[in-house]
Amino acid sequence: MSFTLEELAIVLGKLADYGVDFVVIGDTVVQLALKKKELEGDIDLFVIKPSVIVDEQVFIDISEKENWLYTTTEAGTPRLIARVDNKEIPIELYENIFDIYIPEEIISSAKSINVKGRKIRIIKPEEYLVLKAKQGVDIDKLASYIRDLKNIDHKLLIRTINLMPEEERKVIIHRLREAGLTF
């Protein structure tokens, strides 16, 4: 189901109002860079605080107060289904745990953007491309985003790849090439 920029601002604003500190890490980042008015899929957030595992009850409480659904992701982290009017918007919450790893440098360098009057922090599209290639799923979606993004900063791409564990870098580069990037 798609959702609007206004609906994105509403649900992320509610989380921020509850004291959740986060950075948008999923393909919402690319959709925003492409200036889409209607966004598709779910919203992936890297939560800085509170911990999605240790402080899980915080997210259960938010879901109850907002009449949202609370479930979990495949990784075992919280997944909220936010309700805005008649729409349900999935929000998946992550932190560096289990096999999920996002370097601190990516999170700390996230930029703030204004979405319908709400400041939200997002990673850069190039960082998303590297994280998606690291994950190794949806190579077709990755290829589509690479085609659609007009100005990919190759220096940032290489810097981001170099933040990844050394044993994963060749695979990441291979997947990015497979998706249509040239180095």
Backbone as JSON Lines, residues from 0, in Angstrom:
{"i":0,"aa":"M","n":[0.85,-1.18,0.0],"ca":[0.0,0.0,0.0],"c":[0.89,1.24,0.0]}
{"i":1,"aa":"S","n":[0.48,2.24,-0.73],"ca":[1.26,3.48,-0.79],"c":[0.8,4.44,0.3]}
{"i":2,"aa":"F","n":[1.67,5.4,0.58],"ca":[1.33,6.44,1.56],"c":[1.96,7.75,1.1]}
{"i":3,"aa":"T","n":[1.41,8.84,1.59],"ca":[1.84,10.17,1.15],"c":[2.95,10.71,2.06]}
{"i":4,"aa":"L","n":[3.54,11.81,1.61],"ca":[4.54,12.5,2.43],"c":[3.91,12.98,3.74]}
{"i":5,"aa":"E","n":[2.66,13.45,3.66],"ca":[1.97,13.9,4.87],"c":[1.83,12.75,5.87]}
{"i":6,"aa":"E","n":[1.45,11.59,5.37],"ca":[1.3,10.42,6.25],"c":[2.64,9.98,6.83]}
{"i":7,"aa":"L","n":[3.7,10.08,6.02],"ca":[5.05,9.79,6.53],"c":[5.39,10.74,7.67]}
{"i":8,"aa":"A","n":[5.13,12.03,7.47],"ca":[5.42,13.03,8.51],"c":[4.61,12.76,9.77]}
{"i":9,"aa":"I","n":[3.37,12.35,9.62],"ca":[2.52,12.07,10.78],"c":[3.07,10.92,11.61]}
{"i":10,"aa":"V","n":[3.35,9.78,10.96],"ca":[3.77,8.61,11.74],"c":[5.16,8.79,12.33]}
{"i":11,"aa":"L","n":[6.08,9.38,11.57],"ca":[7.42,9.6,12.12],"c":[7.39,10.69,13.19]}
{"i":12,"aa":"G","n":[6.52,11.67,13.0],"ca":[6.35,12.71,14.02],"c":[5.85,12.15,15.34]}
{"i":13,"aa":"K","n":[4.93,11.21,15.26],"ca":[4.42,10.59,16.49],"c":[5.53,9.83,17.21]}
{"i":14,"aa":"L","n":[6.33,9.08,16.47],"ca":[7.45,8.37,17.1],"c":[8.41,9.35,17.76]}
{"i":15,"aa":"A","n":[8.74,10.43,17.06],"ca":[9.64,11.44,17.62],"c":[9.04,12.07,18.87]}
{"i":16,"aa":"D","n":[7.73,12.32,18.85],"ca":[7.06,12.92,20.02],"c":[7.12,12.0,21.23]}
{"i":17,"aa":"Y","n":[7.22,10.71,21.01],"ca":[7.36,9.75,22.11],"c":[8.82,9.6,22.55]}
{"i":18,"aa":"G","n":[9.71,10.37,21.95],"ca":[11.12,10.33,22.35],"c":[11.96,9.3,21.61]}
{"i":19,"aa":"V","n":[11.41,8.74,20.53],"ca":[12.18,7.77,19.75],"c":[13.13,8.56,18.84]}
{"i":20,"aa":"D","n":[14.42,8.28,18.96],"ca":[15.45,8.9,18.13],"c":[15.82,7.89,17.05]}
{"i":21,"aa":"F","n":[15.67,8.27,15.79],"ca":[15.84,7.31,14.69],"c":[16.4,7.98,13.45]}
{"i":22,"aa":"V","n":[16.84,7.13,12.53],"ca":[17.28,7.55,11.2],"c":[16.59,6.63,10.2]}
{"i":23,"aa":"V","n":[16.02,7.21,9.14],"ca":[15.39,6.42,8.09],"c":[16.5,5.76,7.27]}
{"i":24,"aa":"I","n":[16.43,4.42,7.11],"ca":[17.5,3.68,6.44],"c":[17.03,2.89,5.21]}
{"i":25,"aa":"G","n":[15.76,2.72,5.03],"ca":[15.26,1.85,3.96],"c":[15.07,2.57,2.65]}
{"i":26,"aa":"D","n":[14.32,1.94,1.74],"ca":[14.17,2.51,0.4],"c":[13.33,3.78,0.39]}
{"i":27,"aa":"T","n":[12.74,4.14,1.51],"ca":[12.09,5.45,1.63],"c":[13.1,6.54,1.31]}
{"i":28,"aa":"V","n":[14.36,6.31,1.67],"ca":[15.45,7.26,1.4],"c":[15.55,7.56,-0.09]}
{"i":29,"aa":"V","n":[15.55,6.52,-0.91],"ca":[15.66,6.7,-2.36],"c":[14.39,7.34,-2.91]}
{"i":30,"aa":"Q","n":[13.24,6.9,-2.42],"ca":[11.99,7.48,-2.89],"c":[11.93,8.98,-2.6]}
{"i":31,"aa":"L","n":[12.44,9.39,-1.42],"ca":[12.5,10.82,-1.1],"c":[13.49,11.54,-2.02]}
{"i":32,"aa":"A","n":[14.64,10.93,-2.29],"ca":[15.63,11.53,-3.19],"c":[15.06,11.7,-4.6]}
{"i":33,"aa":"L","n":[14.19,10.78,-4.99],"ca":[13.55,10.85,-6.31],"c":[12.33,11.77,-6.32]}
{"i":34,"aa":"K","n":[12.08,12.41,-5.16],"ca":[10.98,13.37,-4.99],"c":[9.62,12.78,-5.3]}
{"i":35,"aa":"K","n":[9.43,11.53,-4.91],"ca":[8.13,10.88,-5.1],"c":[7.13,11.47,-4.11]}
{"i":36,"aa":"K","n":[5.92,11.66,-4.56],"ca":[4.84,12.19,-3.71],"c":[4.1,11.06,-3.01]}
{"i":37,"aa":"E","n":[4.05,9.9,-3.67],"ca":[3.45,8.69,-3.09],"c":[4.58,7.7,-2.85]}
{"i":38,"aa":"L","n":[4.7,7.23,-1.63],"ca":[5.77,6.31,-1.26],"c":[5.21,4.9,-1.17]}
{"i":39,"aa":"E","n":[6.05,3.93,-1.5],"ca":[5.64,2.52,-1.51],"c":[6.37,1.74,-0.43]}
{"i":40,"aa":"G","n":[5.75,0.66,0.0],"ca":[6.43,-0.28,0.9],"c":[6.33,0.1,2.36]}
{"i":41,"aa":"D","n":[7.35,-0.3,3.1],"ca":[7.37,0.0,4.52],"c":[8.39,1.09,4.81]}
{"i":42,"aa":"I","n":[8.47,1.49,6.06],"ca":[9.45,2.48,6.5],"c":[10.42,1.75,7.41]}
{"i":43,"aa":"D","n":[11.7,1.72,7.02],"ca":[12.73,1.07,7.84],"c":[13.47,2.14,8.63]}
{"i":44,"aa":"L","n":[13.51,1.96,9.94],"ca":[14.18,2.93,10.81],"c":[15.3,2.26,11.59]}
{"i":45,"aa":"F","n":[16.43,2.93,11.68],"ca":[17.48,2.53,12.61],"c":[17.23,3.34,13.86]}
{"i":46,"aa":"V","n":[16.92,2.66,14.95],"ca":[16.56,3.35,16.19],"c":[17.81,3.53,17.06]}
{"i":47,"aa":"I","n":[18.08,4.77,17.41],"ca":[19.23,5.1,18.25],"c":[18.86,4.92,19.72]}
{"i":48,"aa":"K","n":[17.71,5.44,20.07],"ca":[17.18,5.21,21.42],"c":[15.68,5.35,21.39]}
{"i":49,"aa":"P","n":[14.97,4.64,22.2],"ca":[15.41,3.57,23.1],"c":[15.75,2.31,22.3]}
{"i":50,"aa":"S","n":[16.41,1.38,22.95],"ca":[16.78,0.13,22.3],"c":[15.53,-0.64,21.89]}
{"i":51,"aa":"V","n":[15.53,-1.13,20.65],"ca":[14.36,-1.88,20.17],"c":[14.25,-3.25,20.84]}
{"i":52,"aa":"I","n":[15.34,-3.74,21.41],"ca":[15.32,-5.04,22.08],"c":[15.16,-4.87,23.59]}
{"i":53,"aa":"V","n":[16.08,-4.13,24.2],"ca":[16.07,-3.97,25.67],"c":[14.81,-3.24,26.13]}
{"i":54,"aa":"D","n":[14.41,-2.21,25.38],"ca":[13.26,-1.38,25.76],"c":[12.04,-1.66,24.89]}
{"i":55,"aa":"E","n":[11.85,-2.91,24.51],"ca":[10.75,-3.3,23.63],"c":[9.4,-2.8,24.13]}
{"i":56,"aa":"Q","n":[9.21,-2.77,25.44],"ca":[7.94,-2.36,26.02],"c":[7.55,-0.94,25.6]}
{"i":57,"aa":"V","n":[8.54,-0.08,25.38],"ca":[8.26,1.29,24.92],"c":[7.47,1.24,23.62]}
{"i":58,"aa":"F","n":[7.86,0.37,22.72],"ca":[7.21,0.29,21.41],"c":[5.84,-0.4,21.5]}
{"i":59,"aa":"I","n":[5.72,-1.33,22.41],"ca":[4.41,-1.95,22.67],"c":[3.46,-0.88,23.21]}
{"i":60,"aa":"D","n":[3.95,-0.05,24.14],"ca":[3.12,1.01,24.72],"c":[2.7,2.03,23.66]}
{"i":61,"aa":"I","n":[3.63,2.42,22.79],"ca":[3.3,3.36,21.72],"c":[2.2,2.78,20.84]}
{"i":62,"aa":"S","n":[2.35,1.52,20.47],"ca":[1.35,0.9,19.6],"c":[-0.02,0.87,20.27]}
{"i":63,"aa":"E","n":[-0.05,0.61,21.57],"ca":[-1.34,0.59,22.28],"c":[-1.95,1.98,22.35]}
{"i":64,"aa":"K","n":[-1.14,2.99,22.68],"ca":[-1.65,4.37,22.79],"c":[-2.16,4.89,21.45]}
{"i":65,"aa":"E","n":[-1.5,4.51,20.38],"ca":[-1.86,5.02,19.04],"c":[-2.84,4.13,18.29]}
{"i":66,"aa":"N","n":[-3.21,3.0,18.91],"ca":[-4.07,2.02,18.25],"c":[-3.41,1.47,16.98]}
{"i":67,"aa":"W","n":[-2.08,1.25,17.09],"ca":[-1.33,0.63,16.02],"c":[-1.17,-0.84,16.36]}
{"i":68,"aa":"L","n":[-0.78,-1.63,15.38],"ca":[-0.49,-3.04,15.63],"c":[0.99,-3.2,15.97]}
{"i":69,"aa":"Y","n":[1.29,-4.15,16.83],"ca":[2.68,-4.46,17.18],"c":[2.97,-5.89,16.77]}
{"i":70,"aa":"T","n":[3.97,-6.08,15.93],"ca":[4.43,-7.42,15.56],"c":[5.96,-7.38,15.58]}
{"i":71,"aa":"T","n":[6.59,-8.36,14.96],"ca":[8.05,-8.34,14.86],"c":[8.48,-8.59,13.42]}
{"i":72,"aa":"T","n":[9.7,-8.16,13.12],"ca":[10.29,-8.39,11.8],"c":[10.87,-9.8,11.75]}
{"i":73,"aa":"E","n":[11.33,-10.19,10.58],"ca":[12.0,-11.49,10.44],"c":[13.24,-11.57,11.32]}
{"i":74,"aa":"A","n":[13.84,-10.4,11.61],"ca":[15.05,-10.35,12.44],"c":[14.71,-10.37,13.94]}
{"i":75,"aa":"G","n":[13.42,-10.35,14.26],"ca":[13.02,-10.38,15.67],"c":[12.95,-9.01,16.32]}
{"i":76,"aa":"T","n":[13.04,-7.95,15.54],"ca":[12.92,-6.6,16.08],"c":[11.49,-6.11,15.89]}
{"i":77,"aa":"P","n":[11.09,-5.06,16.62],"ca":[9.7,-4.59,16.53],"c":[9.29,-4.11,15.14]}
{"i":78,"aa":"R","n":[8.06,-4.39,14.82],"ca":[7.43,-3.91,13.59],"c":[6.09,-3.33,14.0]}
{"i":79,"aa":"L","n":[5.9,-2.06,13.71],"ca":[4.65,-1.39,14.02],"c":[3.85,-1.23,12.74]}
{"i":80,"aa":"I","n":[2.56,-1.4,12.84],"ca":[1.67,-1.1,11.71],"c":[0.9,0.15,12.13]}
{"i":81,"aa":"A","n":[1.37,1.3,11.63],"ca":[0.75,2.57,11.98],"c":[-0.54,2.74,11.19]}
{"i":82,"aa":"R","n":[-1.5,3.34,11.84],"ca":[-2.77,3.6,11.17],"c":[-2.95,5.11,11.02]}
{"i":83,"aa":"V","n":[-3.15,5.52,9.77],"ca":[-3.44,6.92,9.47],"c":[-4.67,6.9,8.58]}
{"i":84,"aa":"D","n":[-5.75,7.46,9.09],"ca":[-7.04,7.4,8.4],"c":[-7.36,5.93,8.13]}
{"i":85,"aa":"N","n":[-7.53,5.56,6.87],"ca":[-7.85,4.16,6.56],"c":[-6.64,3.36,6.08]}
{"i":86,"aa":"K","n":[-5.45,3.94,6.23],"ca":[-4.25,3.28,5.73],"c":[-3.47,2.63,6.86]}
{"i":87,"aa":"E","n":[-2.8,1.55,6.51],"ca":[-1.88,0.9,7.44],"c":[-0.48,1.01,6.85]}
{"i":88,"aa":"I","n":[0.44,1.59,7.63],"ca":[1.81,1.82,7.17],"c":[2.77,1.03,8.04]}
{"i":89,"aa":"P","n":[3.43,0.01,7.48],"ca":[4.38,-0.77,8.27],"c":[5.67,0.02,8.56]}
{"i":90,"aa":"I","n":[6.11,-0.04,9.8],"ca":[7.35,0.6,10.23],"c":[8.21,-0.48,10.89]}
{"i":91,"aa":"E","n":[9.35,-0.78,10.28],"ca":[10.24,-1.79,10.84],"c":[11.38,-1.1,11.56]}
{"i":92,"aa":"L","n":[11.64,-1.55,12.78],"ca":[12.62,-0.9,13.66],"c":[13.84,-1.79,13.83]}
{"i":93,"aa":"Y","n":[15.01,-1.2,13.63],"ca":[16.25,-1.97,13.69],"c":[17.29,-1.28,14.57]}
{"i":94,"aa":"E","n":[18.24,-2.06,15.03],"ca":[19.45,-1.56,15.65],"c":[20.54,-2.59,15.33]}
{"i":95,"aa":"N","n":[21.77,-2.28,15.67],"ca":[22.87,-3.22,15.39],"c":[22.78,-4.4,16.35]}
{"i":96,"aa":"I","n":[22.11,-5.44,15.88],"ca":[21.95,-6.65,16.68],"c":[21.75,-7.83,15.74]}
{"i":97,"aa":"F","n":[22.09,-8.99,16.19],"ca":[22.01,-10.2,15.36],"c":[22.85,-10.0,14.1]}
{"i":98,"aa":"D","n":[22.27,-10.22,12.92],"ca":[23.06,-10.06,11.7],"c":[22.83,-8.7,11.03]}
{"i":99,"aa":"I","n":[22.23,-7.78,11.77],"ca":[22.01,-6.43,11.25],"c":[23.18,-5.57,11.7]}
{"i":100,"aa":"Y","n":[23.87,-4.96,10.73],"ca":[24.99,-4.1,11.08],"c":[25.02,-2.9,10.14]}
{"i":101,"aa":"I","n":[24.88,-1.72,10.73],"ca":[25.03,-0.47,9.99],"c":[26.11,0.31,10.72]}
{"i":102,"aa":"P","n":[27.21,0.64,10.02],"ca":[28.3,1.36,10.68],"c":[27.85,2.68,11.31]}
{"i":103,"aa":"E","n":[28.4,2.97,12.47],"ca":[28.1,4.2,13.2],"c":[28.32,5.43,12.32]}
{"i":104,"aa":"E","n":[29.33,5.39,11.45],"ca":[29.62,6.54,10.59],"c":[28.44,6.87,9.68]}
{"i":105,"aa":"I","n":[27.72,5.87,9.24],"ca":[26.55,6.11,8.39],"c":[25.44,6.78,9.2]}
{"i":106,"aa":"I","n":[25.19,6.26,10.39],"ca":[24.12,6.81,11.23],"c":[24.46,8.22,11.68]}
{"i":107,"aa":"S","n":[25.69,8.44,12.12],"ca":[26.05,9.77,12.65],"c":[26.13,10.83,11.56]}
{"i":108,"aa":"S","n":[26.3,10.43,10.3],"ca":[26.37,11.42,9.23],"c":[25.02,11.61,8.52]}
{"i":109,"aa":"A","n":[23.97,11.02,9.06],"ca":[22.64,11.17,8.45],"c":[22.27,12.65,8.38]}
{"i":110,"aa":"K","n":[21.61,13.02,7.3],"ca":[21.23,14.42,7.13],"c":[19.78,14.62,7.53]}
{"i":111,"aa":"S","n":[19.48,15.82,8.0],"ca":[18.1,16.18,8.34],"c":[17.43,16.79,7.13]}
{"i":112,"aa":"I","n":[16.21,16.35,6.87],"ca":[15.41,16.97,5.81],"c":[14.05,17.34,6.4]}
{"i":113,"aa":"N","n":[13.37,18.23,5.71],"ca":[12.05,18.65,6.14],"c":[11.01,17.92,5.29]}
{"i":114,"aa":"V","n":[10.14,17.2,5.96],"ca":[9.04,16.52,5.27],"c":[7.75,17.06,5.85]}
{"i":115,"aa":"K","n":[7.1,17.92,5.09],"ca":[5.81,18.49,5.5],"c":[5.87,19.06,6.92]}
{"i":116,"aa":"G","n":[6.93,19.85,7.17],"ca":[7.05,20.53,8.46],"c":[7.71,19.72,9.56]}
{"i":117,"aa":"R","n":[8.07,18.5,9.28],"ca":[8.72,17.63,10.28],"c":[10.16,17.37,9.86]}
{"i":118,"aa":"K","n":[11.07,17.58,10.77],"ca":[12.48,17.25,10.51],"c":[12.68,15.76,10.73]}
{"i":119,"aa":"I","n":[13.22,15.09,9.71],"ca":[13.57,13.68,9.88],"c":[14.99,13.48,9.38]}
{"i":120,"aa":"R","n":[15.67,12.52,9.97],"ca":[17.03,12.22,9.56],"c":[17.02,10.98,8.67]}
{"i":121,"aa":"I","n":[17.78,11.08,7.58],"ca":[17.85,9.97,6.62],"c":[19.31,9.73,6.22]}
{"i":122,"aa":"I","n":[19.6,8.48,5.87],"ca":[20.92,8.21,5.3],"c":[20.9,8.66,3.85]}
{"i":123,"aa":"K","n":[22.08,8.71,3.25],"ca":[22.18,9.13,1.85],"c":[21.83,7.95,0.92]}
{"i":124,"aa":"P","n":[21.3,8.25,-0.27],"ca":[20.93,7.17,-1.19],"c":[22.08,6.21,-1.49]}
{"i":125,"aa":"E","n":[23.29,6.73,-1.62],"ca":[24.45,5.86,-1.9],"c":[24.67,4.87,-0.76]}
{"i":126,"aa":"E","n":[24.46,5.33,0.47],"ca":[24.62,4.44,1.63],"c":[23.55,3.35,1.6]}
{"i":127,"aa":"Y","n":[22.33,3.74,1.23],"ca":[21.26,2.75,1.1],"c":[21.64,1.69,0.05]}
{"i":128,"aa":"L","n":[22.17,2.13,-1.1],"ca":[22.53,1.19,-2.16],"c":[23.54,0.16,-1.66]}
{"i":129,"aa":"V","n":[24.52,0.62,-0.89],"ca":[25.53,-0.3,-0.34],"c":[24.89,-1.25,0.66]}
{"i":130,"aa":"L","n":[24.04,-0.72,1.55],"ca":[23.38,-1.58,2.55],"c":[22.49,-2.61,1.86]}
{"i":131,"aa":"K","n":[21.8,-2.2,0.81],"ca":[20.93,-3.13,0.08],"c":[21.76,-4.21,-0.62]}
{"i":132,"aa":"A","n":[22.88,-3.81,-1.2],"ca":[23.76,-4.79,-1.85],"c":[24.35,-5.75,-0.8]}
{"i":133,"aa":"K","n":[24.67,-5.23,0.36],"ca":[25.18,-6.07,1.45],"c":[24.14,-7.11,1.85]}
{"i":134,"aa":"Q","n":[22.9,-6.68,1.91],"ca":[21.79,-7.56,2.29],"c":[21.61,-8.68,1.26]}
{"i":135,"aa":"G","n":[21.81,-8.34,-0.01],"ca":[21.77,-9.35,-1.06],"c":[20.4,-9.78,-1.53]}
{"i":136,"aa":"V","n":[19.38,-9.01,-1.22],"ca":[18.03,-9.33,-1.71],"c":[17.53,-8.18,-2.58]}
{"i":137,"aa":"D","n":[16.53,-8.47,-3.41],"ca":[15.92,-7.45,-4.27],"c":[16.93,-6.76,-5.18]}
{"i":138,"aa":"I","n":[17.77,-7.52,-5.85],"ca":[18.75,-6.94,-6.78],"c":[18.03,-6.2,-7.91]}
{"i":139,"aa":"D","n":[16.84,-6.68,-8.3],"ca":[16.06,-5.98,-9.33],"c":[15.64,-4.6,-8.86]}
{"i":140,"aa":"K","n":[15.21,-4.5,-7.6],"ca":[14.84,-3.2,-7.03],"c":[16.07,-2.3,-6.97]}
{"i":141,"aa":"L","n":[17.19,-2.85,-6.58],"ca":[18.45,-2.11,-6.53],"c":[18.8,-1.57,-7.92]}
{"i":142,"aa":"A","n":[18.67,-2.41,-8.94],"ca":[18.96,-2.0,-10.32],"c":[18.02,-0.87,-10.76]}
{"i":143,"aa":"S","n":[16.77,-0.97,-10.38],"ca":[15.79,0.06,-10.72],"c":[16.17,1.4,-10.09]}
{"i":144,"aa":"Y","n":[16.55,1.38,-8.82],"ca":[16.95,2.61,-8.14],"c":[18.22,3.19,-8.75]}
{"i":145,"aa":"I","n":[19.16,2.34,-9.12],"ca":[20.4,2.82,-9.74],"c":[20.08,3.51,-11.06]}
{"i":146,"aa":"R","n":[19.16,2.95,-11.83],"ca":[18.74,3.58,-13.1],"c":[18.06,4.92,-12.85]}
{"i":147,"aa":"D","n":[17.24,4.99,-11.8],"ca":[16.45,6.2,-11.56],"c":[17.25,7.34,-10.93]}
{"i":148,"aa":"L","n":[18.22,7.01,-10.1],"ca":[19.02,8.05,-9.45],"c":[19.98,8.64,-10.48]}
{"i":149,"aa":"K","n":[19.93,9.93,-10.66],"ca":[20.72,10.57,-11.71],"c":[22.15,10.89,-11.27]}
{"i":150,"aa":"N","n":[22.33,11.28,-10.03],"ca":[23.64,11.73,-9.56],"c":[24.12,10.88,-8.41]}
{"i":151,"aa":"I","n":[24.71,9.75,-8.72],"ca":[25.25,8.88,-7.68],"c":[26.69,9.3,-7.42]}
{"i":152,"aa":"D","n":[26.97,9.61,-6.16],"ca":[28.31,10.02,-5.74],"c":[29.17,8.76,-5.56]}
{"i":153,"aa":"H","n":[30.02,8.5,-6.55],"ca":[30.84,7.27,-6.53],"c":[31.87,7.29,-5.4]}
{"i":154,"aa":"K","n":[32.36,8.48,-5.04],"ca":[33.32,8.56,-3.92],"c":[32.63,8.16,-2.62]}
{"i":155,"aa":"L","n":[31.41,8.63,-2.42],"ca":[30.65,8.26,-1.22],"c":[30.34,6.76,-1.24]}
{"i":156,"aa":"L","n":[30.02,6.25,-2.4],"ca":[29.75,4.82,-2.55],"c":[30.96,3.99,-2.1]}
{"i":157,"aa":"I","n":[32.14,4.36,-2.57],"ca":[33.38,3.64,-2.21],"c":[33.67,3.8,-0.72]}
{"i":158,"aa":"R","n":[33.52,5.03,-0.2],"ca":[33.74,5.26,1.24],"c":[32.81,4.38,2.07]}
{"i":159,"aa":"T","n":[31.56,4.27,1.64],"ca":[30.58,3.45,2.37],"c":[30.94,1.97,2.28]}
{"i":160,"aa":"I","n":[31.33,1.52,1.11],"ca":[31.75,0.11,0.97],"c":[32.91,-0.18,1.92]}
{"i":161,"aa":"N","n":[33.84,0.78,2.03],"ca":[35.01,0.58,2.89],"c":[34.68,0.58,4.38]}
{"i":162,"aa":"L","n":[33.47,0.99,4.74],"ca":[33.03,0.91,6.14],"c":[32.54,-0.5,6.49]}
{"i":163,"aa":"M","n":[32.27,-1.29,5.46],"ca":[31.75,-2.64,5.67],"c":[32.88,-3.59,6.04]}
{"i":164,"aa":"P","n":[32.53,-4.7,6.69],"ca":[33.57,-5.69,7.01],"c":[34.32,-6.09,5.74]}
{"i":165,"aa":"E","n":[35.63,-6.19,5.86],"ca":[36.48,-6.45,4.69],"c":[36.06,-7.68,3.9]}
{"i":166,"aa":"E","n":[35.64,-8.72,4.62],"ca":[35.27,-9.96,3.93],"c":[33.98,-9.84,3.11]}
{"i":167,"aa":"E","n":[33.22,-8.75,3.28],"ca":[31.97,-8.57,2.54],"c":[32.1,-7.61,1.36]}
{"i":168,"aa":"R","n":[33.18,-6.88,1.28],"ca":[33.3,-5.8,0.29],"c":[33.24,-6.29,-1.16]}
{"i":169,"aa":"K","n":[33.92,-7.37,-1.48],"ca":[33.93,-7.86,-2.87],"c":[32.53,-8.29,-3.29]}
{"i":170,"aa":"V","n":[31.8,-8.91,-2.39],"ca":[30.43,-9.34,-2.7],"c":[29.53,-8.13,-2.93]}
{"i":171,"aa":"I","n":[29.7,-7.11,-2.1],"ca":[28.91,-5.88,-2.25],"c":[29.18,-5.25,-3.61]}
{"i":172,"aa":"I","n":[30.45,-5.12,-3.96],"ca":[30.82,-4.54,-5.26],"c":[30.25,-5.38,-6.4]}
{"i":173,"aa":"H","n":[30.35,-6.69,-6.29],"ca":[29.8,-7.59,-7.32],"c":[28.29,-7.35,-7.49]}
{"i":174,"aa":"R","n":[27.58,-7.26,-6.39],"ca":[26.12,-7.06,-6.47],"c":[25.78,-5.69,-7.05]}
{"i":175,"aa":"L","n":[26.54,-4.66,-6.69],"ca":[26.3,-3.33,-7.25],"c":[26.56,-3.33,-8.76]}
{"i":176,"aa":"R","n":[27.6,-4.01,-9.18],"ca":[27.88,-4.12,-10.62],"c":[26.76,-4.89,-11.32]}
{"i":177,"aa":"E","n":[26.33,-5.97,-10.68],"ca":[25.23,-6.79,-11.22],"c":[23.97,-5.95,-11.39]}
{"i":178,"aa":"A","n":[23.8,-4.96,-10.51],"ca":[22.63,-4.09,-10.57],"c":[22.82,-2.92,-11.54]}
{"i":179,"aa":"G","n":[24.01,-2.81,-12.14],"ca":[24.2,-1.8,-13.18],"c":[25.16,-0.68,-12.87]}
{"i":180,"aa":"L","n":[25.8,-0.69,-11.71],"ca":[26.76,0.36,-11.39],"c":[28.12,0.05,-12.0]}
{"i":181,"aa":"T","n":[28.8,1.09,-12.43],"ca":[30.18,0.92,-12.89],"c":[31.09,1.68,-11.94]}
{"i":182,"aa":"F","n":[32.28,1.14,-11.75],"ca":[33.24,1.77,-10.83],"c":[34.44,2.27,-11.6]}
